[in-house]
Amino acid sequence: MDAPAKIDDVVAAKIPDGVYAETVLSVEHYTDRLFRFRMTRPAGFRFRSGEFAMIGLMVGDKPVYRAYSIASPSWDEELEFFSIKVPEGPLTSHLQAIQPGDKVLMRKKPTGTLVLDALTPGKRLYMFSTGTGIAPFASLIRDPDTYEMFEEVILTHTCREVAELKYGFDLMEEIRNHEFLSEIVGDKLKHYPTVTREPYPYQGRITDLMESGKLFTDLGVPPLDPAVDRGMICGSTAMLKDTKAFLEKSGLTEGANSKPAEFVIERAFVG
């Protein structure tokens, strides 16, 4: 009588070509809406910091995939992802229950526009994010190449509630305590967290704070200047639209991998 197949064998037998099956290493739940997890990185997997991958799970007999920014930098030996929990979501309703040792699927080709290659050289880089839109920037602020290209890096992170900002603060702490990143980053990185639905020292939508000039006053920097400032945007549909409009009004031009310019947007997650 044949021995029963292991779970991993069952999963592996159904995985299509061109897909990795990686092992979950750790899971951290921040709130009832947000969590991050780390998993093994395939030996042959290469990506540029800021890119996203299609990750998924076997749900029944079929794989279900969604686009997820890779939150770890390109040099990291592990892969990190920061996710929202959607109770009825085809993938996240299952993904939020993963445990260390579980398998996560990942397609082999990463892509995305939030990469340094899509920007022309400048002095100051703004990373505008809302919610889990901070994920690609979690990759880029931990990449030494970012600080070779820019003298100053400003990460803005807007959430509804204070508790949802914690991932960003954890990233700052990790960089400060990192053996080599702390020296490379130095005082080049500024973190500007804002909240829209609770009292907080920095309160309001990031576009309102730009329009009023408070963002620039708080940071002690001049208003946006296309000669020196560059931008990356990742967040909700409304935030993308409004931030893009403000940057264009300030004289910045949208770029892409094929045509670098002053700012870029990630549209893969907007639906």
C-alpha positions, -999 to +999 in steps of 0.1 A: +000+000+000+014+034-010+023+059+017+000+090+017+015+119-002+029+148+019+010+181+017+041+197+000+040+169-026+003+175-033+009+212-036+039+207-058+021+184-082-004+211-090+020+240-094+022+252-130+055+258-148+070+292-141+059+293-105+080+290-073+066+275-041+083+292-012+082+285+026+068+311+050+094+320+076+076+345+099+043+363+102+035+395+121+000+409+125-001+446+131-038+453+133-070+434+123-064+449+088-026+446+083+001+420+085+036+413+071+053+380+064+087+368+052+094+338+031+123+320+015+138+335-017+144+312-046+180+309-055+175+322-091+150+350-083+163+385-092+144+417-089+149+455-087+140+471-054+105+486-058+092+459-081+062+437-074+055+400-080+024+379-084+020+358-053-007+334-044-020+303-027-037+271-038-074+276-031-091+243-036-076+229-068-067+263-083-040+289-076-052+324-068-027+352-075-026+390-067+001+416-074+022+423-043+051+447-039+082+431-026+089+449+006+124+436+011+154+452-008+170+434-037+200+423-016+179+405+011+182+367+012+145+365+022+114+380+006+091+403+027+055+413+019+031+437+037-006+429+032-040+442+039-067+417+052-099+416+032-124+393+048-140+382+015-109+387-006-102+358-030-066+357-018-062+377+014-090+359+032-067+329+030-033+346+030-040+362+064-041+328+080-007+316+068+018+303+094+055+296+093+061+264+073+032+270+049+039+274+012+032+305-009+033+305-047+051+332-066+054+337-104+089+340-116+089+374-133+088+406-112+079+439-128+069+475-118+075+512-123+086+522-088+122+516-096+152+540-096+158+534-133+125+551-141+136+584-126+161+610-139+188+621-115+179+645-088+187+657-053+156+648-033+133+618-036+098+618-023+080+585-017+042+592-013+023+562+002-010+554+018-018+521+037+000+491+022+013+514-005+044+518+017+056+483+007+077+491-024+093+520-005+101+495+023+123+479-003+138+511-017+146+528+017+167+497+026+186+498-007+220+515-007+215+525-044+187+549-034+212+569-013+238+569-040+213+585-063+197+610-039+210+632-012+177+632+007+149+607+008+115+616+022+090+588+030+054+599+036+029+574+049-007+582+054-031+559+072-066+561+088-055+552+123-023+556+143-019+518+148-016+514+110+016+534+110+036+509+130+051+491+101+067+523+089+082+530+123+095+494+125+113+500+092+129+532+106+141+513+137+154+484+116+175+508+095+189+526+125+200+493+141+213+477+109+250+470+107+257+487+074+225+504+064+226+528+094+259+542+081+248+544+045+215+561+053+228+584+080+205+614+082+195+612+046+161+596+053+131+615+067+099+598+077+066+618+076+037+597+090+001+612+089-033+600+101-067+610+088-092+597+113-075+601+147-057+630+166-020+629+157+008+655+155+007+652+117-029+650+106-046+650+072-044+637+036-009+641+022-022+661-008-039+686+015-007+689+035+012+696+002-015+721-010-013+740+022+025+739+023+025+723+057+044+693+045+073+713+033+073+736+063+073+706+087+102+690+068+122+722+064+124+719+027+114+742-002+083+735-023+086+710-052+110+719-079+113+698-110+150+707-113+159+688-081+128+669-068+117+634-078+086+615-067+072+580-065+035+574-057+018+542-044-016+541-027-054+544-032-069+555-065-079+589-052-045+595-037-027+586-069-049+609-089-046+639-065-009+635-059-001+631-096-021+663-103-001+682-076+032+670-089+023+679-125+011+713-113+045+717-097+061+711-131+071+674-127+066+650-156+055+614-152+081+588-163+084+550-169+110+523-173+112+531-210+112+569-205+127+581-172+113+614-159+106+633-126+080+610-110+065+575-113+032+558-102+024+522-096-010+514-111-009+476-107-028+476-075-056+500-085-089+483-094 
